Structure formats: C-alpha cells, structure tokens
Amino acid sequence: MSKISRRQFVAGSLGTGVMMSLPASSLRASRHMSANDSINVGFISCGSRAGQLAKQFSSVNGVNITGLCDPDSSRVDRMSREYNKAEGWADMRALCDSDNVDVAVVATCNHWHCLGAIRAMESGKDVYVEKPLSHSQWEGEQTVAASRKYDRICQIGTQQRSDPMQEQVKQLLHEDKAIGKLKACRVNRFGVRASIGKRETPLSVDKNIAYDLWLGPAQDKPIFRKSLHYDWHWDWNTGSGEMGNWGVHVLDDVRNNVFLDKVTLPQKIFGGGGRVVWNDAGDTPNVHFVYFDTGGIPVVIGLSNLPSAPGGKKSAPHPGPGSGYIVYGEGGYYHGQRGRGAAYDNDGKLIKEFRGNSGNGLHQKNFLDAVRERDRSKQNAEVEVGHHSTGWCNLANIAFQCGDQFSSDQAKEIDIAQWSTLMNEMKAHTSVHGIEMESDQIRLSPMMELNPESGRFIGKESKRANGFIKREYRAGYEVPELV
C-alpha cells in the first residue's frame, strides 16, 4: 500500500454524521468455503493489539491482510509497512464497503467494539471482535442480535478458550472430581500500573487523527490525561477499567471451566472500590472488589493496580495467581491462569499440573474454521458467550458506579470466607497507601439484584443501576436497536 496522504486520509473521514444502512443487495452472500480457500482480513484499528492479532491471523493458512483502518493515519502507515498490499482508510465504513475484505477484526477502543462489529456484520462481513464485547450491556445484546439477523460468524477475543488445556481442566474439575464438590471461587487481577497524569489544560489531539471518528459513540468531552491512546481504558467515556481489560479474561475462564457456561449472569452483585493515590485524570477504579451470587458457587474478584507499598514494583499480597482464579473444593483447590494451572489436595500436595499455550493462533484458526464452514457451533468464543462473560464485568462496574461511602458493617453482610479474606486484604493494602477503607475515597454498593434472563436489575436499587445498562450515544454514532 502506498503511504496515505493527509488529504486522502481526512477525505475518508468526511460525512460521518449518518449511521450507514446498507441495502440487502450489497450484503455478501453466505458461502461454504474449503480449507484451501483464501480469506481476506481487514483490521478496524491499527494499534498495538491489532498488530499482535495480524501476526496471529497471518499464521493461519490462506489468510491475506487486505484492509487497514484507523482514524490515526500514522498507525495505518506504520502497519502498512508490514502489510503493504493492504488498502488503508480512516473510516471503517470504507472497509465495510470493500469487496476485498471478507472478515473484519475489530480491535478498537472499547466504546467502538459493538458499533464497529454491527456495521461490519450489516455489510456482510464476519467479525472477530476484541474483548470486552461491549462498553455497556445493552449494546452487547444488539451485537448478538446482529449476528443472528445478518447470519454472520462473530467471535470474541478471549483466546484462552482455544487453549486445549481448558478441556483438561474441565475434565479434572467435573468428570474426575479431583478436588471434590466445588464450593467457592476467588478471582484475581493484581498488576501494577502507573498514573495517567492530569493536565491543567485539555489534551490537544494530533493533526494525524480524525478525532470525530476516534470519538465515535463516545461523548465529546475535554481530555485531561497525558496520552490519547491506550489510557482511554481508564476513562468511563471510552473504557471499562481493569475489570473490562483483564477481568474479562479471568471471569471468562471461570464461566467456562467452573460453570461450564451454564451460568450466564449472576443473580446478585455487591461491590466497590476506588481510584486512589494517583490523583490523575482517570475515573475507573484502580482498586476494585466484587461479590457475585450465582445461585450456586459464590464468586469474588479482587483487582488492584497499586503496588504492595508506595514506590514499589510488586503487586499487593494475594492468594493464588496474580491474574487468574482459585476454585475451592471439598477435597482441595485449583489454581488457574493463562497457559497453566495446578490442582492440590487440602494438604497442599500437588494432584495434577497443566501447561497450555494461551490459545494464541488457535483462537484465530477456530474462528476462521467456523467462517469457512458457516457453522457458529464450531466457535470456542461465539458472540453470545462473549456477551455473557463481558456482562459480569459490566455489572461489576455498575456496582462500583452505584456505590456510596464504604461501610465495614455493610461489607460484613456477606458471610463467605473468600469475601472476608478479600476485605481484610483490601483493608491492609489501602492502609499501606494511607487510605482508610471507611472514607469517602472508597465506595461500596448496596446488594443489587438482577434478573439473569432479562439482564436487568430488579428491586429497590434497580432504577439507578439500570441507568447504566445503556450509554448515551453521540449523534450519528448510535448503536442500532435490533432487539
């Protein structure tokens, strides 16, 4: 691809005010493909994650990278150096219009995931969309509906699902019953991050970026962080915090391996946290803790981006993997994380150890196999599966957003050992940083009840909580209501 001129790039971003609806005649016909048929793949976003995915897709036989799209022209130029036969655009609608793209890979900021996926499916493309599926629960429902309406294959980027190790873990837990009856589950994401800073004046967006396209469905608000890219994760307007960034991977593992996907959404949610210490421009929590009542095995999750001590590099003390989960059984426990796991008896003696490959490459091949066969039952992370796993994260974030000042007495209403342990850990962790849990810096929600069938909150706290189910979309970038 020749380098895109500034004029060509910006021209691709004009006329963005109307959501495109394509006539039925423009939709690509579904067709069965042989294993030898080539598939043309286009990327919606050319950031670092897209670069990783492009390598993984390229490792699958018969894949051609034919399209590159990003509102930041410098990113398109950079990625085109490696994929120089691909055509480049600023506006994803141009990629969706292209007859030279069969599959769209959506690796944008979270706030674009659903609208990007729906636009691509409406245009006749099959879609691989990065996790989390949605920025809010309602738009995830519309994305599942789009897959059904347009009969498109849509896969979510929770790649551990394609690691062969996962089937072995499920056999250990549910067929062999190696640790006995499953009693509870603890989920962790403890990984140190840094402040994103706070500017005194709004960030000036680089001239290479078609900012209206970058914003898309998000509200046009001044940005006071230091960097536009990546740190959008920690702004509710565009991101989902650490819960949607890493939490979705480990919670998806729990839904897959512990619940065998039989639990779609929890029945009750109770949680809180805070964004503390940094005094930066972010508003998502850097300390987050949540209890999920599933009607069976209880699940708690603890997340922190703070070090174990001020100025330190190690994460806070915690049981089990730093990014993973512990399943507690009557006769032992299992530690699971990306690419490996181990089961122990109650005396700490190793029962069995697992080694995997994280699913990279295999997950993309699994998706493309389903595309070739036009069979979504072949998928390891079909869009509805991804919607449910993302839902746990969306609900956890709603609990934080609905929280009031933390109360120890209120927290003690959950009488489960794993929750009590987590609360004690969080109290010690925040105290080291000079933060008291019972302060206006830490929130705790009321117990919030959900109807898993409708995906809506019920009861006395429902009005406030349901206000977060659907975001407010910027004019011209509305997610269409399909269900």
N, C-alpha and C positions, 0 to 999 in steps of 0.2 A: 504494500500500500504506500502510495506516495504520501509525504507529510501533508497534513491538512492545513490549509491556510486559515488565518484568522477569519477572513471573510466567509469562506466556505463553512467553517465550524459554527459561527454565530448565525448564519443563514439557516442552518439546520435547527436552530432553537426558536425561530420566529413562529408566530401563530400558535402559541401554546395554550391559548385560552379556552379551548373546547376539548372535552373528552371525546376521543375518536370512537365512532361506532362503525365497524366495517360491514358492508353488505355480505350476505351469505355466500354470494358467488366468489368473494375474494378469499374465503377460508380454504386452506389447503385440505385436499381430500385425504381421509384416513386410508392408509395402505399398509398391508403386511410387507415387511422387508426381510430379506435374507440376511444371514450373518455376515455376508460379504458386501452388502450394500453400504455405501458411504453415508455418513450423517454429517450435515453441515451445522456447526455450532456457532452461535453468536453470543457475545457477552454484554450484558447490560451492567455496566460499571467495569472500570479497568484499574481498580485499586489493587492493593496487595493480596487480598483474598481472591480476587478474580485471577491474578497471576498464578497463584497456587492451584486453583481449580483448572486453569487452562492446561497446566502441565499434566494434571491427573486425567483430564478428558483426552488429551493428546496421546496418552499412553494406551488408550483403547484402540484396537484395530478399526480402521475405517472411519476415523473422525477427522474432519477438516475444520479448522478455525477460520470462519469466513466473515465474521462480523464483530466489530468492536465499537462500543457505545459508552460515552461518558460525558457529562456536562463540562468536565475539566479536560480541555484539549491537550494539555501536557501529558495526561495519563494515557490518552488514546495514542499519542505519538510514541510514548515510551513502550507501550505494549506492542505497537505495530512493528517495532524493530525486530521482535522475535517472530511475529506472525504477519509477515509482510505481504501476504496475499489477501489479507482480510480488508474489507471495506470499513471505513470509520464514519461515525456520526456523533452528533451531540445529543440528539433527541431519540429516545427509544422507539418512538413511533416510526421512524425511518427504518430501524432494524426490523420492527414488526411487519413493515410493508415489504421487506425484501423477500423475493422468491429464492434467494440464495442462502437462506437460513431456515433450517428445519427445527432446531432446538434452541431455546433461549435460556441462558444461565443468568439468573438474577442474583447479583452479588452486591447490591446497593446498600446504602444506609437502611436501617430497619423500617423507617417510615415510608419507604418506596416499595418494600417487598411485595405487598399484596396488589397494589395498583399495577406495578410492573408485571407481575405474574398474570393478572387478569387480562391486561392489554395484550400480552403475548399469546395467551390461550385464545382470546377472542379473534386474534389474527391467524389462528390455525397452527401455532407453534406448540410443541410440547415443552415443558418447563422444568428446569431444576432451579429451585429457589433456596437461598441460604437460610439458615436458622437465625433468629426465631421466625416462624412463618409470618407472624403478624405483629403489628405495633399495638393493636387493640383487638379485643376478642371478636367484635362484630365483623371486622374486615376479614378475619380468618374464615369465618363462616361463608362469606361471599366468595372467597377463593376456592373453597371446597366446591361450592355450587357452580363456579365457573368451569372447573374440571369436568363436572358431570354434564353441564349444559353443552359445552363445546366438544365433549368426548376427547379430552386431552390427557395425556400422561403427565402427572405433576409429582415430583419427588422433592423431599426436604433434605437439606444438607446436614443431617445428624448421622455422620458417616460411621459411627461405631456400630450402627445397626447391621452393617455389612461385614463386620469382623466375624469370622467363623467361630471365634471364641465365645460369642454370645449364646450360641446354641448349646455349647458345652456347659455354660454357666446355668442355663435354664434346666438342663438335664440334672445337674448336680442338686439344684435347689428344689425342683418339683417332682422329678422322677426318682432319683436316688434318695432324696430327702436326707442328704448328708448332714445337715445341721438341724434336722427335726422340723417341727412346725414353726413357721415363720411368725415372729412376734412383733417386730418393730423395725423401722428403717431410719437411719441417720444419713443425711446428705451434706457434703461439704464443698465449698469453694473458697479456699483461703489462698489468696495470691496477692502479693504486694504490688500496688500501683502508686503512681505519683499524682500530686495535684495537677489540675489542668490550667491553673493560674486564673487570675482575674484582672482583666484590663480596666483602665479608667475610662477609656473610650471604646465604642463598638469596633469590632474587627472589620478591617477593610478587605473585601473579597478580591482575590487576584483577578486581573482582567482576562485571564485564560479560562475562567469559569463562567459558564452560562448559569448565573445564580438562580434565576427563576426556575429553571429546570432542576437544579440541585435541590431547591426547596420542595418542589412538587406539592404533595398534600400537606406539608407542614406549614405552620403559621409563620408569617414574615415578621420575626422579632429580632431586635439587635442581639448580636452575639458578643459576649464579653470574655470568652475563653481565648487562649493564645493561638489555637490552631483550629481550622475548619474541619480538616479531615481526621478521622478516627475518634477524636474526642467528642464527636456527636453522640457516641454511646451514652454519655453521662448527662445528657440533656433530654428531659421528658418530651420535648417537642420533636425530636428525631430518633431517640434511642430508647432502650429498655433497661439500662443499667447492667450491673453484673449478673442480675438474675436472668435477663434475656440474652446475655452474651455467653456466659459459661454455665449458668444454672440450667439452661435448657438442655444442655448435653447430659448432665448428670441426672436430672429429673427424667429425661427420656430413657436413660438406661434403667432407671427404677421402674418406670411404667412397663418397659419391655421385659426385664429379667425378673422383677419381683411380682408384678401384677399380670404379666403375660398380656398386656394391653387390655385387660378386662375392665379396668377402672379407667374411664375416660377422664372425668374430672372429680376432684374431691367434693365432699358434701358440706364441709365447713372449713373455713380458713381463719387463722388467727396469727397476727404477726406484726412486726415493727422493725425499727432500726433508726438510722440517722446518717446524715452526711456531716461528719465531724472532723475536727482537727485542721483540715486544709484551708477553710475559708476561701474557696475558689468559686468559679462560675458554674460548677455543676450543681444539679439538684436531685440526682438519683442517689440512693443510699450507698455509702461505702462500708457500712455495717448493716447487715440485714438478717433477720431470723424469722422463720415462719413454721407454723404447725398446720399440717393438713390432716383432716379427718376423712378417711376414705370409706368409712363404714366397716372397715376390717383392720388391716395392718396400718397403724399410725405412722406418719412420715414427718420428720422435722428436717429443716435445712438451715445451715448457718453459713453466711458469707461474710468475708471481710477483705478489704483491700489495704488495711493498715498493717504495718509491721508489728512484731511482737513487743517492740519497745520503740520509743521515739528515736528516729535516726537509724534504726536497724534495717536489716535486709531480709531477715527471716520472717515468715508468716506467724500468726498467733498460734499458740499451742492448741491442738485438737486431736481427737482420736481418729484413727484411720487415715485414708488418703487425703491429701490436700484438695484435690479435685476428683472426687469420687463419692463412694457411698459404703455404708456398713449395713448389712442385713443381720439382724439378731434372731437366732432360732433357739428353740428349747435346748438343743444339744451342741450349739456352737455359733459361729458367726462367719460372715463372708465379707471380705474387703474387695470392692470392685472399682476399677478406674480404667481410663483409656489404655487399651493394649495389654492389660494384665489384671490378674486377680488372684486371690488365695482364700481358701476356707480353712478354718481352725475349729478344734473342739473347745469345750469350755475351759480346758486346762491350758489352752494356747498351743496345743500340738497341731502341726500342720496336717490337714487332711488331704488337700489337693491344691496344686498351683496351676495357673493358666497363663499362657503367653499368646498374645494376639498381634494384629498388625494395624489396629486402629481403623481399618476399613477404607483407608485412602486408596483410590484407584478402583477397588472392588465396588465401592458405592456408586461411582460413576458408571461402571460397566453394568451393574444391576439395573440402573435407570435406563441405560441405552438398550439393554436386552428387552426391557418392557416396551420401549418405544418401537423396537423392531417387530415385536410380536403383537403389539397393540393390546397388551394384557396388563392391567394395573394390579392384578392379583400377584404378579411376579415381583412387585416392588417391595423392598425392605423398609422404605420410609415414605409410603404413599401420603398424599397431601392431608387426608383426614387424620392419619396417625400423627403427622406433624402438627396439625391444628390442636389436637388434644394435649400433646406434650407442651406446646407453646402456651396453651391455656393455663397450665399450672403456674407458669411464670407471670403471665398477665394478671392472674388472680393474686399472686404473691405481691406484685407491685401495687395492685389496688388496695390490698390490706395496708401497706405502708402509707399510701396516699390518703387513706381514710383514718389514719392513726391520730390520736391525741397524746398528751404527755404520758410517758411510761409510768406504770404503776406496778410495783412488785406484787401487791396483793392480787391485782387482776391477772398478772402473769402466772401466779400460783394456782389459778383455777384449772390449769391443765396439769393433771396429776399423772404424768408419764415420765419415767426415769430419763429417757433421752432428752425430753424438753427441759427438765430440771437441770440436767448436766449442761445443756447448751446455755441456759440462762446464767448459770454460775460462771461458765467460761466467758460469756459476753460481759458480765459484770467485771471480772478480773481484767479482761482485755481493754475495755474502755477506761477503766480506772487508771491503768498504766499511762494512758494518754491524758490524764487529768479530766476525764469526762465521767460524771456520775450518771448511772442509768436513770435514776429518778430526777431528771432535769428536763428543761424544755428543749434539749438537744436530741433526745431520744423519744421516739414515738412508739405507741402500741395501739393496735386496732381493737375494737370490740370483736367478739366472736361473730363471724359473718357466715350466714347460711346460704348455700347455693342449691339450686335445682340442677343437677348434672344433665338432665335431659334437655332443658331449655337453655342452659348456660347462663341463667340469670339469677341474681341474688333475690332472696325472699326474706320476709320477716321485717323487723323494725329498722334494721340498718340498710335495707335494700335500696331505698331511693338514692341515697348518697353514693353507694357503691355502684349501682347500675349507671350512674352518670359517667363512669369511666369505661363502660363497655364499648362505646363508640366515640371516636375522637371527632373534633370539628375539622372539616376538610377545607382547605383553601379553594376558592372559586376556580373552576377549570380543572381541578385535580381531584374530583370526588371519586371515591370508590363506588362503583355502581351497586345498587341493591338488587340482588339476584334471588334472594330467599328471605 
